[in-house]
Amino acid sequence: MSIWVSRNDEGSLYVRFKYDEQMVMKIRKISGRKWVSDKKIWMIPFTTESIQQLYTLFEGTKIYVDSMLMKECSLFNNEVNMQDTTPIYSWNESIKRSLVHALRLRGYSKKNDKSLL
């Protein structure tokens, strides 16, 4: 299992991973964490304590950190991997699912997907 960490505009961190009950139980132990259902992502405070908790709870898990965040924050050291590869599911997939859902609600068939997407 792997997790991806990036910074959001609100001064906190986004943490993404494929659904796994054990991973969810771990991230729920981070104080101040929040599930953002519309983005299907966890948000944790951008604090030293939260980052240390993340490392401790997910010890042995591959952590990919956004390259801009890696440069900005010295707490992310060489033990984590810079995110230079596409994650298992990207932001684009989430947007695409939402768009396909909206098209179905409007009566468009799957045949229209290629031309509209």
Backbone as XML, in Angstrom:
<?xml version="1.0"?>
<chain id="A" units="angstrom">
  <residue number="1" name="MET">
    <atom name="N" x="0.831" y="-1.195" z="0.000"/>
    <atom name="CA" x="0.000" y="0.000" z="0.000"/>
    <atom name="C" x="0.870" y="1.250" z="0.000"/>
  </residue>
  <residue number="2" name="SER">
    <atom name="N" x="0.347" y="2.281" z="-0.619"/>
    <atom name="CA" x="1.048" y="3.565" z="-0.696"/>
    <atom name="C" x="0.083" y="4.684" z="-0.351"/>
  </residue>
  <residue number="3" name="ILE">
    <atom name="N" x="0.646" y="5.800" z="0.109"/>
    <atom name="CA" x="-0.165" y="6.996" z="0.324"/>
    <atom name="C" x="0.504" y="8.167" z="-0.382"/>
  </residue>
  <residue number="4" name="TRP">
    <atom name="N" x="-0.306" y="9.155" z="-0.747"/>
    <atom name="CA" x="0.173" y="10.353" z="-1.422"/>
    <atom name="C" x="-0.174" y="11.564" z="-0.583"/>
  </residue>
  <residue number="5" name="VAL">
    <atom name="N" x="0.790" y="12.439" z="-0.410"/>
    <atom name="CA" x="0.602" y="13.636" z="0.410"/>
    <atom name="C" x="0.858" y="14.865" z="-0.458"/>
  </residue>
  <residue number="6" name="SER">
    <atom name="N" x="-0.070" y="15.816" z="-0.388"/>
    <atom name="CA" x="0.101" y="17.083" z="-1.101"/>
    <atom name="C" x="-0.500" y="18.192" z="-0.248"/>
  </residue>
  <residue number="7" name="ARG">
    <atom name="N" x="-0.165" y="19.417" z="-0.576"/>
    <atom name="CA" x="-0.661" y="20.557" z="0.189"/>
    <atom name="C" x="-1.881" y="21.148" z="-0.503"/>
  </residue>
  <residue number="8" name="ASN">
    <atom name="N" x="-2.834" y="21.619" z="0.290"/>
    <atom name="CA" x="-3.977" y="22.309" z="-0.307"/>
    <atom name="C" x="-3.877" y="23.802" z="-0.031"/>
  </residue>
  <residue number="9" name="ASP">
    <atom name="N" x="-4.787" y="24.562" z="-0.558"/>
    <atom name="CA" x="-4.752" y="26.018" z="-0.429"/>
    <atom name="C" x="-5.170" y="26.516" z="0.952"/>
  </residue>
  <residue number="10" name="GLU">
    <atom name="N" x="-5.718" y="25.641" z="1.765"/>
    <atom name="CA" x="-6.234" y="26.038" z="3.072"/>
    <atom name="C" x="-5.200" y="25.871" z="4.188"/>
  </residue>
  <residue number="11" name="GLY">
    <atom name="N" x="-3.962" y="25.597" z="3.847"/>
    <atom name="CA" x="-2.925" y="25.440" z="4.864"/>
    <atom name="C" x="-2.937" y="24.099" z="5.553"/>
  </residue>
  <residue number="12" name="SER">
    <atom name="N" x="-3.494" y="23.098" z="4.920"/>
    <atom name="CA" x="-3.451" y="21.750" z="5.463"/>
    <atom name="C" x="-2.955" y="20.802" z="4.376"/>
  </residue>
  <residue number="13" name="LEU">
    <atom name="N" x="-2.866" y="19.526" z="4.708"/>
    <atom name="CA" x="-2.348" y="18.528" z="3.783"/>
    <atom name="C" x="-3.444" y="17.575" z="3.349"/>
  </residue>
  <residue number="14" name="TYR">
    <atom name="N" x="-3.390" y="17.191" z="2.094"/>
    <atom name="CA" x="-4.261" y="16.139" z="1.582"/>
    <atom name="C" x="-3.512" y="14.824" z="1.674"/>
  </residue>
  <residue number="15" name="VAL">
    <atom name="N" x="-4.196" y="13.785" z="2.121"/>
    <atom name="CA" x="-3.614" y="12.449" z="2.185"/>
    <atom name="C" x="-4.553" y="11.520" z="1.415"/>
  </residue>
  <residue number="16" name="ARG">
    <atom name="N" x="-3.995" y="10.853" z="0.393"/>
    <atom name="CA" x="-4.805" y="9.960" z="-0.438"/>
    <atom name="C" x="-4.237" y="8.552" z="-0.395"/>
  </residue>
  <residue number="17" name="PHE">
    <atom name="N" x="-5.128" y="7.582" z="-0.453"/>
    <atom name="CA" x="-4.730" y="6.184" z="-0.572"/>
    <atom name="C" x="-5.947" y="5.389" z="-1.005"/>
  </residue>
  <residue number="18" name="LYS">
    <atom name="N" x="-5.686" y="4.217" z="-1.593"/>
    <atom name="CA" x="-6.790" y="3.333" z="-1.952"/>
    <atom name="C" x="-7.457" y="2.875" z="-0.655"/>
  </residue>
  <residue number="19" name="TYR">
    <atom name="N" x="-8.761" y="2.689" z="-0.727"/>
    <atom name="CA" x="-9.488" y="2.327" z="0.488"/>
    <atom name="C" x="-8.955" y="1.027" z="1.076"/>
  </residue>
  <residue number="20" name="ASP">
    <atom name="N" x="-8.663" y="1.087" z="2.344"/>
    <atom name="CA" x="-8.253" y="-0.065" z="3.125"/>
    <atom name="C" x="-8.667" y="0.234" z="4.559"/>
  </residue>
  <residue number="21" name="GLU">
    <atom name="N" x="-9.415" y="-0.663" z="5.150"/>
    <atom name="CA" x="-9.964" y="-0.427" z="6.486"/>
    <atom name="C" x="-8.881" y="-0.129" z="7.521"/>
  </residue>
  <residue number="22" name="GLN">
    <atom name="N" x="-7.763" y="-0.835" z="7.445"/>
    <atom name="CA" x="-6.676" y="-0.604" z="8.401"/>
    <atom name="C" x="-6.056" y="0.779" z="8.218"/>
  </residue>
  <residue number="23" name="MET">
    <atom name="N" x="-5.932" y="1.207" z="6.961"/>
    <atom name="CA" x="-5.374" y="2.537" z="6.696"/>
    <atom name="C" x="-6.318" y="3.619" z="7.226"/>
  </residue>
  <residue number="24" name="VAL">
    <atom name="N" x="-7.607" y="3.411" z="7.061"/>
    <atom name="CA" x="-8.598" y="4.374" z="7.565"/>
    <atom name="C" x="-8.514" y="4.447" z="9.082"/>
  </residue>
  <residue number="25" name="MET">
    <atom name="N" x="-8.391" y="3.301" z="9.738"/>
    <atom name="CA" x="-8.281" y="3.284" z="11.196"/>
    <atom name="C" x="-7.032" y="4.045" z="11.653"/>
  </residue>
  <residue number="26" name="LYS">
    <atom name="N" x="-5.947" y="3.916" z="10.902"/>
    <atom name="CA" x="-4.708" y="4.620" z="11.261"/>
    <atom name="C" x="-4.872" y="6.132" z="11.115"/>
  </residue>
  <residue number="27" name="ILE">
    <atom name="N" x="-5.415" y="6.572" z="9.991"/>
    <atom name="CA" x="-5.497" y="8.016" z="9.759"/>
    <atom name="C" x="-6.493" y="8.675" z="10.717"/>
  </residue>
  <residue number="28" name="ARG">
    <atom name="N" x="-7.458" y="7.912" z="11.170"/>
    <atom name="CA" x="-8.418" y="8.461" z="12.143"/>
    <atom name="C" x="-7.751" y="8.777" z="13.479"/>
  </residue>
  <residue number="29" name="LYS">
    <atom name="N" x="-6.568" y="8.262" z="13.713"/>
    <atom name="CA" x="-5.844" y="8.532" z="14.955"/>
    <atom name="C" x="-5.134" y="9.886" z="14.929"/>
  </residue>
  <residue number="30" name="ILE">
    <atom name="N" x="-5.043" y="10.506" z="13.745"/>
    <atom name="CA" x="-4.392" y="11.814" z="13.635"/>
    <atom name="C" x="-5.374" y="12.888" z="14.085"/>
  </residue>
  <residue number="31" name="SER">
    <atom name="N" x="-4.970" y="13.656" z="15.087"/>
    <atom name="CA" x="-5.872" y="14.684" z="15.600"/>
    <atom name="C" x="-6.052" y="15.788" z="14.563"/>
  </residue>
  <residue number="32" name="GLY">
    <atom name="N" x="-7.290" y="16.241" z="14.418"/>
    <atom name="CA" x="-7.604" y="17.297" z="13.470"/>
    <atom name="C" x="-7.851" y="16.816" z="12.052"/>
  </residue>
  <residue number="33" name="ARG">
    <atom name="N" x="-7.822" y="15.490" z="11.859"/>
    <atom name="CA" x="-8.047" y="14.966" z="10.513"/>
    <atom name="C" x="-9.513" y="15.131" z="10.125"/>
  </residue>
  <residue number="34" name="LYS">
    <atom name="N" x="-9.754" y="15.165" z="8.815"/>
    <atom name="CA" x="-11.119" y="15.344" z="8.319"/>
    <atom name="C" x="-11.255" y="14.626" z="6.985"/>
  </residue>
  <residue number="35" name="TRP">
    <atom name="N" x="-12.365" y="13.920" z="6.797"/>
    <atom name="CA" x="-12.662" y="13.263" z="5.526"/>
    <atom name="C" x="-13.417" y="14.256" z="4.650"/>
  </residue>
  <residue number="36" name="VAL">
    <atom name="N" x="-12.910" y="14.509" z="3.448"/>
    <atom name="CA" x="-13.553" y="15.408" z="2.497"/>
    <atom name="C" x="-14.235" y="14.517" z="1.468"/>
  </residue>
  <residue number="37" name="SER">
    <atom name="N" x="-15.526" y="14.288" z="1.675"/>
    <atom name="CA" x="-16.232" y="13.281" z="0.881"/>
    <atom name="C" x="-16.347" y="13.633" z="-0.595"/>
  </residue>
  <residue number="38" name="ASP">
    <atom name="N" x="-16.534" y="14.909" z="-0.926"/>
    <atom name="CA" x="-16.687" y="15.246" z="-2.343"/>
    <atom name="C" x="-15.391" y="15.052" z="-3.131"/>
  </residue>
  <residue number="39" name="LYS">
    <atom name="N" x="-14.240" y="15.122" z="-2.454"/>
    <atom name="CA" x="-12.952" y="14.892" z="-3.116"/>
    <atom name="C" x="-12.423" y="13.488" z="-2.848"/>
  </residue>
  <residue number="40" name="LYS">
    <atom name="N" x="-13.094" y="12.769" z="-1.946"/>
    <atom name="CA" x="-12.675" y="11.426" z="-1.534"/>
    <atom name="C" x="-11.206" y="11.422" z="-1.103"/>
  </residue>
  <residue number="41" name="ILE">
    <atom name="N" x="-10.946" y="12.270" z="-0.123"/>
    <atom name="CA" x="-9.575" y="12.476" z="0.334"/>
    <atom name="C" x="-9.589" y="12.846" z="1.821"/>
  </residue>
  <residue number="42" name="TRP">
    <atom name="N" x="-8.513" y="12.532" z="2.514"/>
    <atom name="CA" x="-8.360" y="12.944" z="3.904"/>
    <atom name="C" x="-7.587" y="14.248" z="3.953"/>
  </residue>
  <residue number="43" name="MET">
    <atom name="N" x="-7.922" y="15.085" z="4.917"/>
    <atom name="CA" x="-7.218" y="16.342" z="5.124"/>
    <atom name="C" x="-6.705" y="16.336" z="6.562"/>
  </residue>
  <residue number="44" name="ILE">
    <atom name="N" x="-5.402" y="16.638" z="6.723"/>
    <atom name="CA" x="-4.818" y="16.718" z="8.058"/>
    <atom name="C" x="-4.155" y="18.086" z="8.209"/>
  </residue>
  <residue number="45" name="PRO">
    <atom name="N" x="-4.018" y="18.561" z="9.449"/>
    <atom name="CA" x="-3.357" y="19.858" z="9.657"/>
    <atom name="C" x="-1.904" y="19.820" z="9.173"/>
  </residue>
  <residue number="46" name="PHE">
    <atom name="N" x="-1.434" y="20.934" z="8.654"/>
    <atom name="CA" x="-0.047" y="21.053" z="8.204"/>
    <atom name="C" x="0.788" y="21.504" z="9.396"/>
  </residue>
  <residue number="47" name="THR">
    <atom name="N" x="0.976" y="20.579" z="10.340"/>
    <atom name="CA" x="1.744" y="20.859" z="11.552"/>
    <atom name="C" x="2.812" y="19.786" z="11.735"/>
  </residue>
  <residue number="48" name="THR">
    <atom name="N" x="3.817" y="20.117" z="12.533"/>
    <atom name="CA" x="4.875" y="19.164" z="12.842"/>
    <atom name="C" x="4.296" y="17.908" z="13.477"/>
  </residue>
  <residue number="49" name="GLU">
    <atom name="N" x="3.362" y="18.087" z="14.406"/>
    <atom name="CA" x="2.761" y="16.948" z="15.111"/>
    <atom name="C" x="2.040" y="16.019" z="14.153"/>
  </residue>
  <residue number="50" name="SER">
    <atom name="N" x="1.259" y="16.588" z="13.233"/>
    <atom name="CA" x="0.496" y="15.765" z="12.283"/>
    <atom name="C" x="1.416" y="14.986" z="11.358"/>
  </residue>
  <residue number="51" name="ILE">
    <atom name="N" x="2.466" y="15.640" z="10.895"/>
    <atom name="CA" x="3.401" y="14.975" z="9.985"/>
    <atom name="C" x="4.137" y="13.855" z="10.714"/>
  </residue>
  <residue number="52" name="GLN">
    <atom name="N" x="4.533" y="14.102" z="11.966"/>
    <atom name="CA" x="5.191" y="13.061" z="12.742"/>
    <atom name="C" x="4.248" y="11.893" z="13.016"/>
  </residue>
  <residue number="53" name="GLN">
    <atom name="N" x="2.981" y="12.202" z="13.314"/>
    <atom name="CA" x="1.988" y="11.144" z="13.513"/>
    <atom name="C" x="1.817" y="10.333" z="12.236"/>
  </residue>
  <residue number="54" name="LEU">
    <atom name="N" x="1.786" y="10.999" z="11.105"/>
    <atom name="CA" x="1.633" y="10.330" z="9.818"/>
    <atom name="C" x="2.775" y="9.343" z="9.594"/>
  </residue>
  <residue number="55" name="TYR">
    <atom name="N" x="4.015" y="9.788" z="9.840"/>
    <atom name="CA" x="5.178" y="8.902" z="9.701"/>
    <atom name="C" x="5.090" y="7.714" z="10.644"/>
  </residue>
  <residue number="56" name="THR">
    <atom name="N" x="4.719" y="7.975" z="11.886"/>
    <atom name="CA" x="4.654" y="6.911" z="12.888"/>
    <atom name="C" x="3.566" y="5.896" z="12.557"/>
  </residue>
  <residue number="57" name="LEU">
    <atom name="N" x="2.370" y="6.389" z="12.254"/>
    <atom name="CA" x="1.242" y="5.499" z="11.987"/>
    <atom name="C" x="1.421" y="4.684" z="10.710"/>
  </residue>
  <residue number="58" name="PHE">
    <atom name="N" x="2.058" y="5.277" z="9.712"/>
    <atom name="CA" x="2.206" y="4.608" z="8.427"/>
    <atom name="C" x="3.638" y="4.115" z="8.194"/>
  </residue>
  <residue number="59" name="GLU">
    <atom name="N" x="4.316" y="3.775" z="9.287"/>
    <atom name="CA" x="5.661" y="3.228" z="9.183"/>
    <atom name="C" x="5.618" y="1.946" z="8.355"/>
  </residue>
  <residue number="60" name="GLY">
    <atom name="N" x="6.516" y="1.840" z="7.390"/>
    <atom name="CA" x="6.537" y="0.672" z="6.512"/>
    <atom name="C" x="5.679" y="0.842" z="5.265"/>
  </residue>
  <residue number="61" name="THR">
    <atom name="N" x="4.937" y="1.931" z="5.194"/>
    <atom name="CA" x="4.107" y="2.232" z="4.031"/>
    <atom name="C" x="4.846" y="3.226" z="3.150"/>
  </residue>
  <residue number="62" name="LYS">
    <atom name="N" x="4.792" y="3.017" z="1.862"/>
    <atom name="CA" x="5.458" y="3.930" z="0.933"/>
    <atom name="C" x="4.676" y="5.243" z="0.899"/>
  </residue>
  <residue number="63" name="ILE">
    <atom name="N" x="5.380" y="6.340" z="1.187"/>
    <atom name="CA" x="4.752" y="7.659" z="1.218"/>
    <atom name="C" x="5.305" y="8.496" z="0.077"/>
  </residue>
  <residue number="64" name="TYR">
    <atom name="N" x="4.410" y="8.932" z="-0.808"/>
    <atom name="CA" x="4.796" y="9.807" z="-1.915"/>
    <atom name="C" x="4.404" y="11.229" z="-1.547"/>
  </residue>
  <residue number="65" name="VAL">
    <atom name="N" x="5.349" y="12.143" z="-1.653"/>
    <atom name="CA" x="5.101" y="13.535" z="-1.294"/>
    <atom name="C" x="5.245" y="14.395" z="-2.539"/>
  </residue>
  <residue number="66" name="ASP">
    <atom name="N" x="4.292" y="15.303" z="-2.729"/>
    <atom name="CA" x="4.338" y="16.239" z="-3.840"/>
    <atom name="C" x="5.684" y="16.962" z="-3.840"/>
  </residue>
  <residue number="67" name="SER">
    <atom name="N" x="6.308" y="17.097" z="-5.005"/>
    <atom name="CA" x="7.658" y="17.666" z="-5.083"/>
    <atom name="C" x="7.724" y="19.097" z="-4.555"/>
  </residue>
  <residue number="68" name="MET">
    <atom name="N" x="6.684" y="19.897" z="-4.780"/>
    <atom name="CA" x="6.673" y="21.268" z="-4.265"/>
    <atom name="C" x="6.628" y="21.266" z="-2.738"/>
  </residue>
  <residue number="69" name="LEU">
    <atom name="N" x="5.849" y="20.375" z="-2.167"/>
    <atom name="CA" x="5.760" y="20.257" z="-0.708"/>
    <atom name="C" x="7.089" y="19.768" z="-0.143"/>
  </residue>
  <residue number="70" name="MET">
    <atom name="N" x="7.738" y="18.864" z="-0.841"/>
    <atom name="CA" x="9.028" y="18.329" z="-0.402"/>
    <atom name="C" x="10.059" y="19.454" z="-0.303"/>
  </residue>
  <residue number="71" name="LYS">
    <atom name="N" x="10.051" y="20.358" z="-1.272"/>
    <atom name="CA" x="10.995" y="21.474" z="-1.264"/>
    <atom name="C" x="10.643" y="22.494" z="-0.190"/>
  </residue>
  <residue number="72" name="GLU">
    <atom name="N" x="9.350" y="22.657" z="0.063"/>
    <atom name="CA" x="8.866" y="23.670" z="1.002"/>
    <atom name="C" x="9.066" y="23.274" z="2.455"/>
  </residue>
  <residue number="73" name="CYS">
    <atom name="N" x="8.933" y="22.004" z="2.750"/>
    <atom name="CA" x="8.919" y="21.553" z="4.147"/>
    <atom name="C" x="10.079" y="20.593" z="4.426"/>
  </residue>
  <residue number="74" name="SER">
    <atom name="N" x="10.941" y="20.968" z="5.357"/>
    <atom name="CA" x="12.103" y="20.141" z="5.685"/>
    <atom name="C" x="11.715" y="18.881" z="6.463"/>
  </residue>
  <residue number="75" name="LEU">
    <atom name="N" x="10.492" y="18.793" z="6.951"/>
    <atom name="CA" x="10.067" y="17.605" z="7.696"/>
    <atom name="C" x="9.961" y="16.380" z="6.794"/>
  </residue>
  <residue number="76" name="PHE">
    <atom name="N" x="9.755" y="16.629" z="5.495"/>
    <atom name="CA" x="9.726" y="15.519" z="4.558"/>
    <atom name="C" x="11.155" y="15.277" z="4.101"/>
  </residue>
  <residue number="77" name="ASN">
    <atom name="N" x="11.713" y="14.168" z="4.561"/>
    <atom name="CA" x="13.126" y="13.903" z="4.294"/>
    <atom name="C" x="13.292" y="12.840" z="3.221"/>
  </residue>
  <residue number="78" name="ASN">
    <atom name="N" x="14.452" y="12.285" z="3.104"/>
    <atom name="CA" x="14.752" y="11.306" z="2.057"/>
    <atom name="C" x="14.048" y="9.969" z="2.237"/>
  </residue>
  <residue number="79" name="GLU">
    <atom name="N" x="13.451" y="9.742" z="3.400"/>
    <atom name="CA" x="12.773" y="8.474" z="3.621"/>
    <atom name="C" x="11.476" y="8.375" z="2.834"/>
  </residue>
  <residue number="80" name="VAL">
    <atom name="N" x="10.936" y="9.497" z="2.423"/>
    <atom name="CA" x="9.728" y="9.479" z="1.619"/>
    <atom name="C" x="10.110" y="9.702" z="0.166"/>
  </residue>
  <residue number="81" name="ASN">
    <atom name="N" x="9.208" y="9.358" z="-0.719"/>
    <atom name="CA" x="9.478" y="9.447" z="-2.145"/>
    <atom name="C" x="8.784" y="10.647" z="-2.749"/>
  </residue>
  <residue number="82" name="MET">
    <atom name="N" x="9.510" y="11.348" z="-3.603"/>
    <atom name="CA" x="8.889" y="12.469" z="-4.302"/>
    <atom name="C" x="7.867" y="11.915" z="-5.279"/>
  </residue>
  <residue number="83" name="GLN">
    <atom name="N" x="6.762" y="12.595" z="-5.399"/>
    <atom name="CA" x="5.692" y="12.136" z="-6.265"/>
    <atom name="C" x="5.966" y="12.594" z="-7.694"/>
  </residue>
  <residue number="84" name="ASP">
    <atom name="N" x="6.722" y="11.793" z="-8.419"/>
    <atom name="CA" x="6.981" y="12.117" z="-9.805"/>
    <atom name="C" x="6.319" y="11.120" z="-10.738"/>
  </residue>
  <residue number="85" name="THR">
    <atom name="N" x="5.538" y="10.220" z="-10.150"/>
    <atom name="CA" x="4.775" y="9.272" z="-10.957"/>
    <atom name="C" x="3.296" y="9.489" z="-10.692"/>
  </residue>
  <residue number="86" name="THR">
    <atom name="N" x="2.487" y="9.032" z="-11.599"/>
    <atom name="CA" x="1.041" y="9.187" z="-11.459"/>
    <atom name="C" x="0.536" y="8.248" z="-10.375"/>
  </residue>
  <residue number="87" name="PRO">
    <atom name="N" x="-0.277" y="8.732" z="-9.450"/>
    <atom name="CA" x="-0.812" y="7.867" z="-8.406"/>
    <atom name="C" x="-1.794" y="6.848" z="-8.971"/>
  </residue>
  <residue number="88" name="ILE">
    <atom name="N" x="-2.194" y="5.893" z="-8.132"/>
    <atom name="CA" x="-3.109" y="4.846" z="-8.555"/>
    <atom name="C" x="-4.402" y="5.445" z="-9.093"/>
  </residue>
  <residue number="89" name="TYR">
    <atom name="N" x="-4.904" y="6.436" z="-8.447"/>
    <atom name="CA" x="-6.045" y="7.173" z="-8.992"/>
    <atom name="C" x="-5.695" y="8.643" z="-8.896"/>
  </residue>
  <residue number="90" name="SER">
    <atom name="N" x="-5.971" y="9.365" z="-9.936"/>
    <atom name="CA" x="-5.566" y="10.758" z="-9.977"/>
    <atom name="C" x="-6.763" y="11.668" z="-9.776"/>
  </residue>
  <residue number="91" name="TRP">
    <atom name="N" x="-6.491" y="12.942" z="-9.651"/>
    <atom name="CA" x="-7.574" y="13.916" z="-9.533"/>
    <atom name="C" x="-8.452" y="13.851" z="-10.762"/>
  </residue>
  <residue number="92" name="ASN">
    <atom name="N" x="-7.854" y="13.612" z="-11.922"/>
    <atom name="CA" x="-8.601" y="13.573" z="-13.161"/>
    <atom name="C" x="-9.647" y="12.459" z="-13.167"/>
  </residue>
  <residue number="93" name="GLU">
    <atom name="N" x="-9.335" y="11.327" z="-12.572"/>
    <atom name="CA" x="-10.292" y="10.225" z="-12.508"/>
    <atom name="C" x="-11.525" y="10.618" z="-11.701"/>
  </residue>
  <residue number="94" name="SER">
    <atom name="N" x="-11.319" y="11.322" z="-10.619"/>
    <atom name="CA" x="-12.439" y="11.778" z="-9.797"/>
    <atom name="C" x="-13.322" y="12.736" z="-10.587"/>
  </residue>
  <residue number="95" name="ILE">
    <atom name="N" x="-12.691" y="13.647" z="-11.304"/>
    <atom name="CA" x="-13.452" y="14.602" z="-12.117"/>
    <atom name="C" x="-14.197" y="13.865" z="-13.224"/>
  </residue>
  <residue number="96" name="LYS">
    <atom name="N" x="-13.530" y="12.895" z="-13.843"/>
    <atom name="CA" x="-14.157" y="12.134" z="-14.921"/>
    <atom name="C" x="-15.368" y="11.367" z="-14.409"/>
  </residue>
  <residue number="97" name="ARG">
    <atom name="N" x="-15.250" y="10.736" z="-13.232"/>
    <atom name="CA" x="-16.393" y="10.000" z="-12.663"/>
    <atom name="C" x="-17.566" y="10.929" z="-12.422"/>
  </residue>
  <residue number="98" name="SER">
    <atom name="N" x="-17.285" y="12.117" z="-11.904"/>
    <atom name="CA" x="-18.345" y="13.090" z="-11.648"/>
    <atom name="C" x="-19.009" y="13.531" z="-12.943"/>
  </residue>
  <residue number="99" name="LEU">
    <atom name="N" x="-18.204" y="13.747" z="-13.959"/>
    <atom name="CA" x="-18.735" y="14.171" z="-15.250"/>
    <atom name="C" x="-19.584" y="13.076" z="-15.883"/>
  </residue>
  <residue number="100" name="VAL">
    <atom name="N" x="-19.112" y="11.845" z="-15.844"/>
    <atom name="CA" x="-19.873" y="10.721" z="-16.396"/>
    <atom name="C" x="-21.196" y="10.580" z="-15.657"/>
  </residue>
  <residue number="101" name="HIS">
    <atom name="N" x="-21.177" y="10.727" z="-14.354"/>
    <atom name="CA" x="-22.402" y="10.646" z="-13.555"/>
    <atom name="C" x="-23.387" y="11.735" z="-13.983"/>
  </residue>
  <residue number="102" name="ALA">
    <atom name="N" x="-22.882" y="12.950" z="-14.166"/>
    <atom name="CA" x="-23.742" y="14.059" z="-14.596"/>
    <atom name="C" x="-24.329" y="13.793" z="-15.983"/>
  </residue>
  <residue number="103" name="LEU">
    <atom name="N" x="-23.531" y="13.211" z="-16.875"/>
    <atom name="CA" x="-24.034" y="12.888" z="-18.216"/>
    <atom name="C" x="-25.146" y="11.848" z="-18.160"/>
  </residue>
  <residue number="104" name="ARG">
    <atom name="N" x="-24.982" y="10.839" z="-17.299"/>
    <atom name="CA" x="-26.024" y="9.804" z="-17.164"/>
    <atom name="C" x="-27.325" y="10.413" z="-16.628"/>
  </residue>
  <residue number="105" name="LEU">
    <atom name="N" x="-27.183" y="11.332" z="-15.674"/>
    <atom name="CA" x="-28.369" y="11.992" z="-15.124"/>
    <atom name="C" x="-29.107" y="12.793" z="-16.193"/>
  </residue>
  <residue number="106" name="ARG">
    <atom name="N" x="-28.373" y="13.278" z="-17.174"/>
    <atom name="CA" x="-28.976" y="14.072" z="-18.245"/>
    <atom name="C" x="-29.429" y="13.218" z="-19.418"/>
  </residue>
  <residue number="107" name="GLY">
    <atom name="N" x="-29.314" y="11.894" z="-19.276"/>
    <atom name="CA" x="-29.829" y="10.995" z="-20.294"/>
    <atom name="C" x="-28.849" y="10.611" z="-21.393"/>
  </residue>
  <residue number="108" name="TYR">
    <atom name="N" x="-27.579" y="10.994" z="-21.288"/>
    <atom name="CA" x="-26.593" y="10.607" z="-22.293"/>
    <atom name="C" x="-26.210" y="9.148" z="-22.089"/>
  </residue>
  <residue number="109" name="SER">
    <atom name="N" x="-25.970" y="8.439" z="-23.176"/>
    <atom name="CA" x="-25.588" y="7.033" z="-23.079"/>
    <atom name="C" x="-24.072" y="6.891" z="-23.070"/>
  </residue>
  <residue number="110" name="LYS">
    <atom name="N" x="-23.600" y="5.655" z="-22.819"/>
    <atom name="CA" x="-22.165" y="5.388" z="-22.811"/>
    <atom name="C" x="-21.538" y="5.624" z="-24.180"/>
  </residue>
  <residue number="111" name="LYS">
    <atom name="N" x="-22.346" y="5.526" z="-25.231"/>
    <atom name="CA" x="-21.846" y="5.740" z="-26.588"/>
    <atom name="C" x="-21.343" y="7.167" z="-26.780"/>
  </residue>
  <residue number="112" name="ASN">
    <atom name="N" x="-21.867" y="8.112" z="-26.022"/>
    <atom name="CA" x="-21.463" y="9.497" z="-26.136"/>
    <atom name="C" x="-20.170" y="9.830" z="-25.400"/>
  </residue>
  <residue number="113" name="ASP">
    <atom name="N" x="-19.712" y="8.941" z="-24.541"/>
    <atom name="CA" x="-18.541" y="9.213" z="-23.700"/>
    <atom name="C" x="-17.314" y="9.628" z="-24.506"/>
  </residue>
  <residue number="114" name="LYS">
    <atom name="N" x="-17.013" y="8.881" z="-25.564"/>
    <atom name="CA" x="-15.795" y="9.178" z="-26.333"/>
    <atom name="C" x="-15.818" y="10.581" z="-26.902"/>
  </residue>
  <residue number="115" name="SER">
    <atom name="N" x="-16.938" y="10.988" z="-27.444"/>
    <atom name="CA" x="-17.000" y="12.308" z="-28.075"/>
    <atom name="C" x="-17.073" y="13.438" z="-27.056"/>
  </residue>
  <residue number="116" name="LEU">
    <atom name="N" x="-17.618" y="13.173" z="-25.874"/>
    <atom name="CA" x="-17.779" y="14.230" z="-24.872"/>
    <atom name="C" x="-16.612" y="14.315" z="-23.905"/>
  </residue>
  <residue number="117" name="LEU">
    <atom name="N" x="-15.917" y="13.226" z="-23.715"/>
    <atom name="CA" x="-14.803" y="13.233" z="-22.771"/>
    <atom name="C" x="-13.547" y="13.259" z="-23.554"/>
  </residue>
</chain>
